[in-house]
């Protein structure tokens, strides 16, 4: 996934150490400093501490280089700090690095009054007076020490008398350093191809940092970057927690290894001990622990319960990050939900180029295909990465061939990831999803609910939205192009055309209709007539498709009718709920069952003169919508002026 920050960040050199600690050994080495070092180590902060006990008056050049090779300097001002020329030389170098290299600095005033450093009074005043006596030939050096003390002391720091006991002070130091390192160390997002990640992590963090938020849910479709955001957010804030765990691939581990293995892994990371249960001893301890736990790719609330228990049993300040494709699961966890947005065009183009071209020069002949590739992926980072990697170092001819193939089928690796959401659906919801894929993309939600018409359709559509398989905007149903292609690929898994439940490819439909090989397995047909040649159909063409619910004949581009019935049409299935037929070629519709199941009828630019043979009650409303029996909506535009029907005005 990329930051909007400048790509020049890539060129900044890496540092050898995270933190350099400047201190007066005699004051704090065996107590406070030893505990601080251990806390930093546990938080994976690479720290340099000068262990040389017998220091001379001249600081070594190697130590000055180490200060330069550190991202952060921690200055611990203690009672006797200023008596050490060595410490003061370190301080001058630290101030130089702060000004010239923007090094981060944190002063800690340990058991001293900060004003004694800022104003050079108390033990600090006495130490500088002594140095003036001892270094009469180097008073400029002493003055540089004085200036460094004053300037560093003016930086906002931590005061031990305000933060007690020492353990709390150490926590604050570690938290401050971890946050500053995460913010200040040059981002490697571009180097790793993580385009767009920085801004998204900050957005997610802003939600998690709300005091009222205990659980953050990161939600979105497969391949959109949920795991990457969770990982980076975890790294960013982990320094604030002594107990933490990132559990990856929770769904997969539950399936392969079982809940005991997952629970043991998490509790071992959090508590530092192996245990297979959340029994009374563990439950007594957890309320005292401030933890950070991330559970990646959760598909069932039972996975959370059986691995960590309820988040409420953990101590104050604990935070939980859960990534899932299931929005309802996150709602049930009372999570603050962060929806991961797809990459914008600029980010998507950058990411595709990162994988497709590496550092190579790009010929102009590739640019047209690059735009097609980015359009195909529709902002999904996984799809962009897979496609770019597949095309790297290949010829223009190979690019053209691959992109043409993808117009009709999904990349297998991408589909494998996306299909996890589909496979998690109930059989009923799978049917609704495939209906929307093939017939109702972009349609009004309420209208589709009426057309589907069976109990469970309304909540089924909501479940699809919760699973990121569809989206609902302005009450319209929308499907990401990759998910729509996945759905269409699923409908083609039945190799025999006559056994497919939904037909949408013009070639397949042409074959089915011209050979009259339809069966009861066919539930829907959606034909773009502009993609077939003119065809003459049998009057009994639909007799074998007796379970057909949806029949759409339309033209994506302006064209003449290409479906003809010179001998008429004798039969349409009784199960039809939707009948859309652009330029319907006959004068009547053979609805033998009196349109008992029909919900939506649209015969635009048709030659129809009467709806069907027989008497039907037709109501005319002021909005020019026709309603017949259980028919929900009829839209008619007739070429003929001799359309006859019975009207009752209401």
HUUR-V707186 format. One record per residue. N is the residue number from 1. RES is the residue in one small letter. SS is DSSP state (H for helix, E for strand, C for the rest). PHI is phi in degrees with one decimal (* if undefined). PSI is psi in radians with two decimals (NA if undefined). Layout:
n-><N & N>
res-><RES & RES>
ss-><SS & SS>
phi-><PHI & PHI>
psi-><PSI & PSI>
//
This chain:
n-><1 & 2 & 3 & 4 & 5 & 6 & 7 & 8 & 9 & 10 & 11 & 12 & 13 & 14 & 15 & 16 & 17 & 18 & 19 & 20 & 21 & 22 & 23 & 24 & 25 & 26 & 27 & 28 & 29 & 30 & 31 & 32 & 33 & 34 & 35 & 36 & 37 & 38 & 39 & 40 & 41 & 42 & 43 & 44 & 45 & 46 & 47 & 48 & 49 & 50 & 51 & 52 & 53 & 54 & 55 & 56 & 57 & 58 & 59 & 60 & 61 & 62 & 63 & 64 & 65 & 66 & 67 & 68 & 69 & 70 & 71 & 72 & 73 & 74 & 75 & 76 & 77 & 78 & 79 & 80 & 81 & 82 & 83 & 84 & 85 & 86 & 87 & 88 & 89 & 90 & 91 & 92 & 93 & 94 & 95 & 96 & 97 & 98 & 99 & 100 & 101 & 102 & 103 & 104 & 105 & 106 & 107 & 108 & 109 & 110 & 111 & 112 & 113 & 114 & 115 & 116 & 117 & 118 & 119 & 120 & 121 & 122 & 123 & 124 & 125 & 126 & 127 & 128 & 129 & 130 & 131 & 132 & 133 & 134 & 135 & 136 & 137 & 138 & 139 & 140 & 141 & 142 & 143 & 144 & 145 & 146 & 147 & 148 & 149 & 150 & 151 & 152 & 153 & 154 & 155 & 156 & 157 & 158 & 159 & 160 & 161 & 162 & 163 & 164 & 165 & 166 & 167 & 168 & 169 & 170 & 171 & 172 & 173 & 174 & 175 & 176 & 177 & 178 & 179 & 180 & 181 & 182 & 183 & 184 & 185 & 186 & 187 & 188 & 189 & 190 & 191 & 192 & 193 & 194 & 195 & 196 & 197 & 198 & 199 & 200 & 201 & 202 & 203 & 204 & 205 & 206 & 207 & 208 & 209 & 210 & 211 & 212 & 213 & 214 & 215 & 216 & 217 & 218 & 219 & 220 & 221 & 222 & 223 & 224 & 225 & 226 & 227 & 228 & 229 & 230 & 231 & 232 & 233 & 234 & 235 & 236 & 237 & 238 & 239 & 240 & 241 & 242 & 243 & 244 & 245 & 246 & 247 & 248 & 249 & 250 & 251 & 252 & 253 & 254 & 255 & 256 & 257 & 258 & 259 & 260 & 261 & 262 & 263 & 264 & 265 & 266 & 267 & 268 & 269 & 270 & 271 & 272 & 273 & 274 & 275 & 276 & 277 & 278 & 279 & 280 & 281 & 282 & 283 & 284 & 285 & 286 & 287 & 288 & 289 & 290 & 291 & 292 & 293 & 294 & 295 & 296 & 297 & 298 & 299 & 300 & 301 & 302 & 303 & 304 & 305 & 306 & 307 & 308 & 309 & 310 & 311 & 312 & 313 & 314 & 315 & 316 & 317 & 318 & 319 & 320 & 321 & 322 & 323 & 324 & 325 & 326 & 327 & 328 & 329 & 330 & 331 & 332 & 333 & 334 & 335 & 336 & 337 & 338 & 339 & 340 & 341 & 342 & 343 & 344 & 345 & 346 & 347 & 348 & 349 & 350 & 351 & 352 & 353 & 354 & 355 & 356 & 357 & 358 & 359 & 360 & 361 & 362 & 363 & 364 & 365 & 366 & 367 & 368 & 369 & 370 & 371 & 372 & 373 & 374 & 375 & 376 & 377 & 378 & 379 & 380 & 381 & 382 & 383 & 384 & 385 & 386 & 387 & 388 & 389 & 390 & 391 & 392 & 393 & 394 & 395 & 396 & 397 & 398 & 399 & 400 & 401 & 402 & 403 & 404 & 405 & 406 & 407 & 408 & 409 & 410 & 411 & 412 & 413 & 414 & 415 & 416 & 417 & 418 & 419 & 420 & 421 & 422 & 423 & 424 & 425 & 426 & 427 & 428 & 429 & 430 & 431 & 432 & 433 & 434 & 435 & 436 & 437 & 438 & 439 & 440 & 441 & 442 & 443 & 444 & 445 & 446 & 447 & 448 & 449 & 450 & 451 & 452 & 453 & 454 & 455 & 456 & 457 & 458 & 459 & 460 & 461 & 462 & 463 & 464 & 465 & 466 & 467 & 468 & 469 & 470 & 471 & 472 & 473 & 474 & 475 & 476 & 477 & 478 & 479 & 480 & 481 & 482 & 483 & 484 & 485 & 486 & 487 & 488 & 489 & 490 & 491 & 492 & 493 & 494 & 495 & 496 & 497 & 498 & 499 & 500 & 501 & 502 & 503 & 504 & 505 & 506 & 507 & 508 & 509 & 510 & 511 & 512 & 513 & 514 & 515 & 516 & 517 & 518 & 519 & 520 & 521 & 522 & 523 & 524 & 525 & 526 & 527 & 528 & 529 & 530 & 531 & 532 & 533 & 534 & 535 & 536 & 537 & 538 & 539 & 540 & 541 & 542 & 543 & 544 & 545 & 546 & 547 & 548 & 549 & 550 & 551 & 552 & 553 & 554 & 555 & 556 & 557 & 558 & 559 & 560 & 561 & 562 & 563 & 564 & 565 & 566 & 567 & 568 & 569 & 570 & 571 & 572 & 573 & 574 & 575 & 576 & 577 & 578 & 579 & 580 & 581 & 582 & 583 & 584 & 585 & 586 & 587 & 588 & 589 & 590 & 591 & 592 & 593 & 594 & 595 & 596 & 597 & 598 & 599 & 600 & 601 & 602 & 603 & 604 & 605 & 606 & 607 & 608 & 609 & 610 & 611 & 612 & 613 & 614 & 615 & 616 & 617 & 618 & 619 & 620 & 621 & 622 & 623 & 624 & 625 & 626 & 627 & 628 & 629 & 630 & 631 & 632 & 633 & 634 & 635 & 636 & 637 & 638 & 639 & 640 & 641 & 642 & 643 & 644 & 645 & 646 & 647 & 648 & 649 & 650>
res-><x & x & x & x & x & x & x & x & x & x & x & x & x & x & x & x & x & x & x & x & x & x & x & x & x & x & x & x & x & x & x & x & x & x & x & x & x & x & x & x & x & x & x & x & x & x & x & x & x & x & x & x & x & x & x & x & x & x & x & x & x & x & x & x & x & x & x & x & x & x & x & x & x & x & x & x & x & x & x & x & x & x & x & x & x & x & x & x & x & x & x & x & x & x & x & x & x & x & x & x & x & x & x & x & x & x & x & x & x & x & x & x & x & x & x & x & x & x & x & x & x & x & x & x & x & x & x & x & x & x & x & x & x & x & x & x & x & x & x & x & x & x & x & x & x & x & x & x & x & x & x & x & x & x & x & x & x & x & x & x & x & x & x & x & x & x & x & x & x & x & x & x & x & x & x & x & x & x & x & x & x & x & x & x & x & x & x & x & x & x & x & x & x & x & x & x & x & x & x & x & x & x & x & x & x & x & x & x & x & x & x & x & x & x & x & x & x & x & x & x & x & x & x & x & x & x & x & x & x & x & x & x & x & x & x & x & x & x & x & x & x & x & x & x & x & x & x & x & x & x & x & x & x & x & x & x & x & x & x & x & x & x & x & x & x & x & x & x & x & x & x & x & x & x & x & x & x & x & x & x & x & x & x & x & x & x & x & x & x & x & x & x & x & x & x & x & x & x & x & x & x & x & x & x & x & x & x & x & x & x & x & x & x & x & x & x & x & x & x & x & x & x & x & x & x & x & x & x & x & x & x & x & x & x & x & x & x & x & x & x & x & x & x & x & x & x & x & x & x & x & x & x & x & x & x & x & x & x & x & x & x & x & x & x & x & x & x & x & x & x & x & x & x & x & x & x & x & x & x & x & x & x & x & x & x & x & x & x & x & x & x & x & x & x & x & x & x & x & x & x & x & x & x & x & x & x & x & x & x & x & x & x & x & x & x & x & x & x & x & x & x & x & x & x & x & x & x & x & x & x & x & x & x & x & x & x & x & x & x & x & x & x & x & x & x & x & x & x & x & x & x & x & x & x & x & x & x & x & x & x & x & x & x & x & x & x & x & x & x & x & x & x & x & x & x & x & x & x & x & x & x & x & x & x & x & x & x & x & x & x & x & x & x & x & x & x & x & x & x & x & x & x & x & x & x & x & x & x & x & x & x & x & x & x & x & x & x & x & x & x & x & x & x & x & x & x & x & x & x & x & x & x & x & x & x & x & x & x & x & x & x & x & x & x & x & x & x & x & x & x & x & x & x & x & x & x & x & x & x & x & x & x & x & x & x & x & x & x & x & x & x & x & x & x & x & x & x & x & x & x & x & x & x & x & x & x & x & x & x & x & x & x & x & x & x & x & x & x & x & x & x & x & x & x & x & x & x & x & x & x & x & x & x & x & x & x & x & x & x & x & x & x & x & x & x & x & x & x & x & x & x & x & x & x & x & x & x & x & x & x & x & x & x & x & x & x & x & x & x & x>
ss-><C & C & C & C & C & C & H & H & H & H & H & C & C & C & C & C & E & E & E & E & E & E & C & C & H & H & H & H & H & H & H & H & H & H & H & H & H & H & H & H & H & H & C & C & C & C & E & E & E & C & C & C & C & C & C & C & C & C & C & C & H & H & H & H & H & H & H & H & C & E & E & E & E & E & E & E & E & C & C & C & H & H & H & C & H & H & H & H & H & H & H & H & H & H & H & H & H & H & H & H & H & C & C & E & E & E & E & E & E & C & C & C & C & H & H & H & H & H & C & C & C & H & H & H & H & H & H & H & H & H & H & H & H & H & C & C & C & C & H & H & H & H & H & H & H & H & H & H & H & H & H & H & H & C & C & C & C & E & E & C & C & C & C & C & C & H & H & H & H & H & H & H & H & H & H & H & H & H & H & H & H & H & H & H & C & C & C & C & C & C & C & C & C & C & C & C & H & H & H & H & H & H & H & H & H & H & H & H & C & C & C & C & C & C & E & E & E & E & E & C & C & C & C & C & C & H & H & H & H & H & H & H & H & H & H & H & H & H & H & H & C & C & E & E & E & E & E & C & C & H & H & H & H & H & H & H & H & C & H & H & H & H & H & H & H & H & H & H & H & H & H & C & C & C & C & C & C & C & C & H & H & H & H & H & H & H & C & C & C & C & E & E & E & E & E & C & C & C & C & C & H & H & H & H & H & H & H & H & C & C & H & H & H & C & C & C & C & C & E & E & E & E & E & E & C & C & H & H & H & H & H & H & C & C & C & E & E & E & E & C & C & C & C & C & H & H & H & H & H & H & H & H & H & H & H & H & C & C & C & C & C & C & C & H & H & H & H & H & H & H & H & H & H & H & H & H & H & C & C & C & H & H & H & H & H & H & H & H & H & H & H & C & C & C & C & H & H & H & H & H & H & H & H & H & H & H & C & C & C & C & C & H & H & H & H & H & H & H & H & H & H & H & H & C & C & C & H & H & H & H & H & H & H & H & H & H & H & H & H & H & C & C & C & E & H & H & H & H & H & H & H & H & C & C & C & C & H & H & H & H & H & H & H & H & H & H & C & C & C & C & E & E & E & C & C & E & E & E & C & C & H & H & H & H & H & H & H & H & H & H & H & C & C & C & C & C & H & H & H & C & C & E & E & C & C & H & H & H & H & H & H & H & H & H & C & C & C & C & C & C & C & C & C & E & E & E & E & E & H & H & H & C & C & C & E & E & C & C & C & C & C & C & C & C & C & C & C & C & C & E & E & E & E & E & C & C & C & C & C & C & C & C & E & E & C & C & C & C & C & C & C & C & C & C & C & C & C & E & E & E & E & C & C & C & C & C & C & C & C & C & C & C & C & C & C & C & C & C & C & E & E & E & E & E & E & E & C & C & C & C & C & C & C & C & C & C & C & E & E & E & C & C & C & C & C & E & E & E & C & C & C & C & E & E & E & E & E & E & C & C & C & C & C & C & C & C & E & E & E & C>
phi-><* & * & -65.1 & -83.4 & -70.1 & -65.9 & -70.7 & -66.1 & -58.0 & -60.7 & -81.9 & -67.4 & -71.4 & -81.0 & -109.8 & -79.4 & -124.8 & -78.9 & -136.1 & -107.7 & -107.6 & -102.5 & -155.0 & -100.8 & -55.4 & -61.4 & -81.1 & -135.3 & -56.8 & -82.1 & -110.8 & -57.0 & -65.1 & -63.7 & -70.1 & -64.9 & -60.5 & -65.7 & -64.5 & -66.1 & -62.7 & -62.7 & -94.7 & 58.1 & -98.2 & -78.1 & -114.6 & -106.3 & -126.3 & -73.2 & -90.0 & -67.2 & -83.0 & -100.2 & -89.4 & -87.4 & -87.7 & -104.7 & -75.3 & -76.4 & -65.6 & -65.8 & -69.8 & -63.6 & -67.2 & -64.1 & -60.2 & -64.4 & -87.6 & -117.1 & -71.6 & -139.1 & -117.0 & -108.3 & -106.7 & -102.7 & -79.8 & -123.5 & -54.4 & -107.3 & -55.1 & -73.3 & -75.8 & -96.5 & -57.2 & -59.1 & -60.5 & -69.4 & -66.0 & -57.8 & -63.8 & -61.6 & -65.6 & -62.1 & -63.5 & -61.2 & -66.8 & -64.7 & -76.3 & -89.7 & -120.5 & 56.2 & -66.1 & -81.3 & -136.0 & -129.2 & -86.6 & -121.4 & -98.1 & -96.4 & 57.4 & -137.7 & -84.2 & -55.4 & -67.0 & -65.4 & -80.9 & -64.4 & -108.6 & 53.9 & -118.0 & 61.0 & -64.7 & -72.8 & -65.5 & -64.0 & -64.4 & -67.4 & -63.4 & -64.9 & -64.2 & -65.7 & -73.5 & -80.0 & -118.2 & -63.8 & -90.7 & -135.1 & -66.2 & -63.1 & -64.0 & -61.9 & -65.2 & -66.4 & -66.1 & -59.4 & -64.2 & -63.7 & -59.4 & -64.5 & -70.6 & -67.2 & -66.5 & -78.4 & -71.1 & -58.2 & -134.2 & -116.9 & -119.0 & -64.1 & -69.0 & -92.1 & -126.9 & -125.5 & -76.1 & -59.3 & -61.6 & -71.7 & -62.5 & -62.0 & -58.6 & -66.0 & -62.8 & -62.3 & -61.0 & -62.1 & -64.8 & -60.9 & -64.0 & -67.8 & -64.3 & -63.8 & -78.3 & -94.2 & -68.9 & -52.0 & -68.9 & -101.2 & -57.4 & -68.7 & -59.1 & -95.5 & 74.8 & -90.4 & -67.9 & 87.2 & -73.8 & -61.0 & -66.0 & -70.7 & -63.6 & -64.3 & -63.6 & -65.4 & -63.6 & -61.4 & -76.3 & -66.5 & -78.7 & -62.9 & -58.1 & -79.0 & -92.1 & -104.4 & -122.1 & -108.9 & -101.5 & -104.8 & -126.8 & 167.7 & -70.2 & -60.9 & 80.7 & -82.2 & 113.7 & -61.0 & -64.1 & -61.0 & -63.4 & -62.4 & -62.1 & -69.0 & -65.3 & -60.5 & -61.0 & -67.3 & -111.1 & -62.2 & -64.3 & -83.6 & -128.7 & -77.2 & -117.2 & -156.6 & -158.9 & -114.1 & -101.8 & -87.9 & 51.5 & -60.5 & -56.5 & -64.6 & -67.5 & -62.1 & -69.0 & -88.9 & -113.2 & 92.3 & -65.9 & -60.9 & -65.8 & -64.7 & -62.4 & -63.9 & -61.5 & -69.8 & -66.1 & -65.4 & -68.3 & -76.5 & -106.2 & 74.7 & -151.1 & -86.3 & -156.6 & -104.1 & -145.5 & -103.2 & -73.2 & -52.3 & -61.0 & -69.2 & -64.2 & -69.1 & -82.5 & -59.0 & -62.8 & -94.6 & -105.1 & -92.8 & -119.0 & -123.4 & -126.3 & -113.6 & -114.3 & -98.4 & 60.6 & -95.0 & -116.7 & -151.6 & -62.1 & -62.0 & -64.8 & -73.1 & -57.1 & -84.1 & -102.0 & -127.8 & 76.6 & -87.2 & -55.0 & -66.1 & -80.6 & -90.8 & -67.6 & -57.5 & 85.8 & -67.5 & -133.4 & -131.2 & -115.0 & -127.2 & -102.7 & -159.4 & -90.1 & -106.8 & -67.5 & -64.4 & -58.5 & -69.1 & -61.7 & -62.3 & -84.3 & 54.5 & -85.4 & -79.1 & -99.9 & -106.7 & -89.3 & -77.0 & -85.3 & -70.4 & -67.3 & -76.6 & -59.4 & -66.1 & -63.5 & -63.7 & -64.2 & -63.6 & -65.0 & -62.6 & -62.5 & -58.7 & -91.3 & -85.8 & -118.5 & 53.4 & -103.9 & -74.0 & -70.1 & -107.8 & -75.8 & -60.1 & -64.7 & -84.7 & -66.3 & -61.7 & -69.2 & -61.3 & -63.7 & -65.7 & -64.8 & -64.6 & -63.5 & -59.4 & -74.7 & 51.2 & 76.3 & -88.4 & -58.2 & -62.2 & -63.0 & -64.1 & -63.6 & -63.2 & -66.1 & -61.1 & -66.2 & -66.0 & -93.4 & -57.1 & 67.1 & -102.8 & -76.5 & -59.7 & -63.2 & -68.3 & -59.4 & -60.1 & -65.7 & -65.2 & -68.3 & -66.7 & -61.6 & -71.8 & -67.8 & -119.4 & -157.5 & -89.1 & -66.1 & -62.0 & -66.9 & -66.0 & -62.4 & -60.9 & -72.6 & -64.3 & -70.6 & -56.6 & -67.4 & -65.0 & -64.9 & -79.8 & -76.6 & -71.8 & -59.3 & -65.3 & -68.8 & -61.1 & -63.2 & -62.9 & -59.7 & -66.5 & -62.7 & -65.9 & -56.5 & -88.7 & -130.2 & -128.0 & -61.4 & 83.2 & -86.6 & -66.5 & -60.9 & -64.2 & -61.7 & -65.6 & -58.5 & -67.4 & -67.1 & -63.5 & 70.0 & -108.1 & -55.1 & 102.1 & -69.0 & -66.2 & -70.6 & -62.3 & -63.8 & -63.4 & -64.2 & -61.9 & -66.5 & -62.9 & -88.8 & 63.6 & -86.7 & -136.5 & -129.3 & -124.1 & -132.6 & 53.5 & 63.5 & -108.3 & -90.4 & -130.4 & -131.6 & -58.3 & -54.0 & -66.5 & -70.9 & -66.1 & -65.2 & -59.5 & -61.4 & -66.9 & -62.7 & -63.3 & -65.9 & -92.7 & -66.5 & -78.2 & -65.8 & -76.0 & -58.3 & -64.8 & -99.7 & -79.3 & -72.9 & -133.5 & -118.6 & -136.0 & -84.0 & -52.2 & -62.6 & -66.0 & -67.7 & -58.1 & -61.8 & -62.9 & -74.6 & -72.2 & -102.6 & 51.3 & -105.3 & -66.6 & -141.1 & -66.9 & -75.2 & -75.1 & -106.9 & -158.9 & -133.1 & -129.1 & -114.9 & -87.0 & -67.2 & -70.0 & -105.1 & -128.0 & -84.3 & -61.3 & -138.7 & -107.8 & -108.8 & -72.0 & -64.8 & -109.1 & -58.8 & -100.9 & -63.9 & -84.7 & -95.8 & -70.5 & -98.4 & -63.0 & -105.1 & -127.6 & -135.1 & -126.7 & -116.1 & -140.0 & -127.7 & -75.9 & -128.3 & -61.4 & -159.5 & -82.2 & -56.6 & -119.9 & -118.1 & -124.2 & -131.5 & -64.9 & -103.6 & 83.2 & -125.7 & -94.5 & -150.4 & -127.8 & -60.8 & -64.4 & -81.1 & -56.5 & -112.0 & -133.7 & -134.0 & -117.5 & -144.3 & -72.3 & 56.7 & -54.5 & -86.0 & -107.7 & -92.0 & -147.9 & -111.4 & -80.9 & -93.6 & -66.7 & -94.1 & 60.5 & 56.9 & -60.7 & -103.3 & -68.3 & -115.7 & -138.1 & -125.0 & -135.4 & -123.9 & -81.0 & 55.0 & -94.3 & -102.0 & -67.1 & -115.1 & -145.5 & -63.9 & -166.8 & -75.4 & 111.2 & -92.8 & -134.4 & -86.9 & -119.9 & -104.8 & -108.2 & -116.6 & -65.3 & -90.0 & 62.1 & -104.6 & -97.7 & -127.3 & -127.6 & 50.2 & -87.4 & -63.9 & -86.9 & -154.0 & -125.4 & -120.4 & -123.7 & -127.6 & -110.4 & -73.8 & -74.6 & -93.5 & -111.1 & -88.5 & -110.3 & -158.3 & -91.1 & -118.9 & -120.2 & -81.3 & -125.1>
psi-><NA & 2.59 & 2.61 & -0.06 & 2.83 & 2.49 & -0.11 & -0.27 & -0.48 & -0.57 & -0.17 & 2.41 & 2.63 & 2.79 & 2.72 & -0.62 & 2.65 & -0.81 & 2.36 & 2.28 & 2.15 & 2.16 & 2.86 & 1.87 & -0.75 & -0.46 & -0.69 & -0.05 & -0.89 & -0.27 & -1.60 & -0.79 & -0.69 & -0.70 & -0.65 & -0.77 & -0.72 & -0.71 & -0.70 & -0.70 & -0.76 & -0.47 & 0.27 & 0.65 & 2.04 & 1.91 & 2.43 & 2.19 & 2.18 & 1.98 & 0.02 & 2.07 & -0.71 & 1.56 & 2.49 & -2.96 & -0.30 & 2.18 & 2.48 & 2.63 & -0.54 & -0.62 & -0.65 & -0.63 & -0.62 & -0.68 & -0.75 & -0.55 & 0.30 & 2.47 & -0.54 & 2.46 & 2.24 & 2.04 & 2.03 & 1.77 & 2.06 & 3.11 & -0.71 & 0.23 & -0.83 & -0.18 & -0.22 & 1.93 & -0.59 & -0.87 & -0.69 & -0.61 & -0.70 & -0.75 & -0.71 & -0.76 & -0.69 & -0.76 & -0.69 & -0.78 & -0.58 & -0.74 & -0.74 & -0.52 & 0.09 & 0.65 & 2.47 & 2.47 & 2.39 & 2.01 & 2.41 & 2.17 & 1.71 & 1.87 & 0.60 & 2.85 & 2.14 & -0.52 & -0.42 & -0.55 & -0.77 & -0.63 & 0.06 & 0.94 & -3.11 & -2.46 & -0.49 & -0.65 & -0.74 & -0.70 & -0.76 & -0.60 & -0.70 & -0.71 & -0.60 & -0.57 & -0.68 & -0.47 & 0.97 & -0.44 & -0.02 & 0.85 & -0.48 & -0.65 & -0.77 & -0.70 & -0.61 & -0.58 & -0.76 & -0.79 & -0.73 & -0.74 & -0.81 & -0.78 & -0.72 & -0.67 & -0.38 & -0.27 & 2.42 & 2.17 & -2.83 & 2.45 & 2.17 & -0.57 & -0.33 & -0.32 & 1.76 & 2.64 & -2.95 & -0.58 & -0.65 & -0.65 & -0.74 & -0.73 & -0.75 & -0.69 & -0.84 & -0.75 & -0.83 & -0.81 & -0.77 & -0.78 & -0.77 & -0.65 & -0.75 & -0.65 & -0.66 & -0.45 & 2.33 & 2.31 & 2.42 & 0.31 & -0.77 & -0.71 & -0.59 & 0.04 & 0.37 & 1.09 & 2.29 & -0.05 & -0.68 & -0.84 & -0.63 & -0.66 & -0.73 & -0.68 & -0.76 & -0.71 & -0.65 & -0.54 & -0.76 & -0.53 & -0.13 & 2.33 & -0.59 & -0.20 & 2.11 & -0.59 & 2.21 & 2.16 & 2.21 & 2.04 & 2.53 & 3.07 & 2.89 & 2.41 & 0.05 & -0.26 & 0.33 & -0.82 & -0.75 & -0.76 & -0.76 & -0.74 & -0.82 & -0.65 & -0.72 & -0.81 & -0.67 & -0.66 & -0.02 & -0.46 & -0.26 & -0.08 & 2.30 & -0.47 & 2.18 & 2.76 & 2.38 & 1.94 & 1.89 & 2.69 & 0.87 & -0.82 & -0.85 & -0.72 & -0.63 & -0.73 & -0.69 & -0.67 & -0.37 & 2.85 & -0.57 & -0.72 & -0.75 & -0.80 & -0.73 & -0.71 & -0.76 & -0.85 & -0.54 & -0.74 & -0.67 & -0.80 & -0.17 & 0.47 & 2.66 & 2.32 & 2.53 & 0.03 & 2.87 & 0.94 & -3.12 & -0.76 & -0.72 & -0.74 & -0.53 & -0.54 & -0.65 & -0.67 & -0.24 & -0.07 & 2.28 & 1.93 & 2.75 & 2.03 & 2.23 & 2.22 & 1.99 & 2.36 & 1.11 & 2.32 & -0.10 & 2.39 & -0.44 & -0.54 & -0.59 & -0.85 & -0.75 & -0.20 & -0.71 & -0.07 & -2.78 & 2.39 & -0.45 & -0.32 & -0.14 & 2.86 & 2.91 & 2.48 & -0.08 & 2.58 & 2.56 & 2.31 & 2.16 & 2.19 & 2.39 & 2.70 & -0.09 & 1.85 & -0.63 & -0.65 & -0.76 & -0.63 & -0.76 & -0.47 & 0.05 & 0.71 & 2.62 & 2.14 & 2.21 & 2.03 & 2.14 & 2.17 & 2.61 & 2.83 & 2.49 & 3.04 & -0.70 & -0.81 & -0.74 & -0.73 & -0.72 & -0.81 & -0.71 & -0.77 & -0.63 & -0.71 & -0.55 & -0.49 & -0.31 & -2.17 & 0.18 & 2.67 & 2.49 & 2.19 & 2.66 & -0.52 & -0.33 & -0.34 & -0.68 & -0.76 & -0.56 & -0.74 & -0.67 & -0.70 & -0.76 & -0.70 & -0.70 & -0.75 & -0.36 & 0.77 & 0.16 & 2.00 & -0.69 & -0.81 & -0.70 & -0.78 & -0.81 & -0.82 & -0.78 & -0.74 & -0.65 & -0.55 & -0.17 & 2.31 & 0.34 & 2.84 & 2.86 & -0.67 & -0.70 & -0.66 & -0.86 & -0.72 & -0.78 & -0.76 & -0.58 & -0.70 & -0.70 & -0.21 & -0.37 & -0.06 & 2.81 & 2.69 & 2.33 & -0.71 & -0.73 & -0.78 & -0.62 & -0.68 & -0.82 & -0.61 & -0.29 & -0.66 & -0.74 & -0.76 & -0.40 & -0.16 & 2.75 & 2.85 & -0.65 & -0.81 & -0.53 & -0.70 & -0.75 & -0.76 & -0.82 & -0.58 & -0.78 & -0.73 & -0.82 & -0.43 & -0.38 & 0.30 & 2.26 & 0.01 & 2.82 & 2.32 & -0.82 & -0.70 & -0.75 & -0.70 & -0.72 & -0.69 & -0.77 & -0.82 & 0.03 & 2.64 & 2.35 & -0.21 & -0.69 & -0.90 & -0.48 & -0.74 & -0.70 & -0.68 & -0.67 & -0.69 & -0.72 & -0.53 & 0.14 & 0.37 & -0.46 & 2.92 & 2.72 & 2.03 & 2.25 & 0.65 & 0.34 & 2.55 & 2.24 & 2.61 & 2.31 & 2.45 & -0.68 & -0.67 & -0.62 & -0.73 & -0.67 & -0.79 & -0.73 & -0.63 & -0.67 & -0.69 & -0.36 & 0.04 & -0.48 & 1.93 & -0.66 & 2.12 & -0.69 & -0.30 & 0.03 & 2.39 & -0.60 & 2.28 & 2.28 & -0.30 & 2.16 & -0.69 & -0.77 & -0.72 & -0.72 & -0.78 & -0.82 & -0.79 & -0.70 & -0.44 & 0.01 & 0.82 & 0.39 & 2.77 & 3.10 & -0.20 & -0.37 & 2.07 & -0.36 & 2.53 & 2.24 & 1.86 & 2.14 & 1.77 & -0.33 & -0.19 & 0.23 & 2.80 & 2.96 & 2.44 & 2.51 & 2.14 & 2.67 & 2.58 & -0.29 & 0.40 & -0.52 & 0.12 & -0.62 & -0.22 & 0.94 & -0.24 & 0.16 & 2.19 & -0.56 & 2.22 & 1.98 & 2.10 & 2.02 & 3.01 & 2.10 & -0.40 & 2.69 & 2.18 & 2.92 & 2.77 & 2.34 & 0.11 & 2.08 & 2.64 & 1.48 & -0.45 & 0.23 & 3.13 & 2.09 & -0.32 & 2.38 & 2.51 & 2.46 & -0.44 & -0.05 & 2.24 & -0.43 & 2.25 & 1.87 & 2.18 & 1.79 & 2.29 & 0.83 & 2.20 & -0.13 & 3.00 & -0.17 & 2.90 & 2.14 & 1.21 & 1.56 & -0.47 & 0.36 & 0.60 & 0.63 & -0.64 & -0.14 & 2.32 & -0.63 & 2.07 & 2.15 & 1.98 & 1.35 & 2.40 & 0.72 & 3.00 & 0.24 & 2.47 & -0.49 & 2.59 & -0.79 & 2.93 & 2.43 & 2.96 & 2.21 & 2.54 & 2.20 & 2.24 & 2.40 & 2.25 & 2.87 & -0.33 & 0.15 & 0.56 & 2.34 & 2.41 & 2.23 & 2.10 & -2.13 & 0.07 & 2.26 & -0.66 & 2.26 & 2.25 & 2.02 & 2.28 & 1.98 & 2.41 & -0.72 & 2.53 & 0.09 & 0.83 & 2.12 & 2.33 & 2.79 & 2.25 & 2.32 & 2.10 & 2.36 & NA>
//
